[in-house]
């Protein structure tokens, strides 16, 4: 069973060389003036902070979701 509090704790993108390279590739096309490693790491950190804030406001009740969506729709 998934645990929404722990499943993505290991995804520290600002320390992932692969993620940094992907961010640099994105920046080369969309913001060439800031296409450097420091900016890419900062971008990833800001993205992680935003994702953490969003995730903290929403709790996933998977069982309740399945139960609600498996019921036949009534007209």
N, C-alpha and C positions, 0 to 999 in steps of 0.2 A: 504494500500500500504506500502511496506517495505521502510524504510528510511535507506540507508546504512551508514549514518553518526551517527545514534542514536541507531540502533537495538541491538548492542552488547556492548554498553557502560557499562552495569551493570555486565559484565562478568569479574570481577576482580578475576582471578583464584588463585592468590597468597593469597587471603583472604578466599577462600572457603575450608572449612575443608574436604569436599568430594574430591575436586581436589587434595589437599595435600596428602590425604590418597592414592589416585590412583597413584600419582607421586611416593610416597614411595613404593608402591607395584611394580611399574615398576622398580624402582632403585634396589629393593631387588633381582630382577632377572638379570638385565642388568649391574648394577654397584654396587655390594654389599658394596664396600669400602666407597661409598658415600651415602649409604641409611640412611640418617638422615633428620630430619625435616628442618633444615637450608638449606641444599643442595636442597631439594625438592622445598622449597619456592623460592630459587634463580633460579632454573630451570624453574619454572612456570613464574617468572618475565621475564627471558630471552626469553621464548617462546612468552609471551605477547608482548614484545618489537618487536620481529621479525614479529609477525602477524600484529601489528600496522603499522610497516614500509611497509610491503607488501600491506596492505589495503590502505595505504595512496598513493600508486603509481598507484592504479587501481580504476577507478570509474565504477560502475556498472550502465549501462543504460539499465534497464530491458525492457522497452518498445521498444527501438531500437533493442535489442537482439531478442525479439519475432518477431518483424516485419521482420528482416533479415532472421530469420530461418523458418518463416511460408511461405515464398515465394517458389513457385515451383522451383526446380532445373532445370536449362537449360543445355542441353548437348552441 
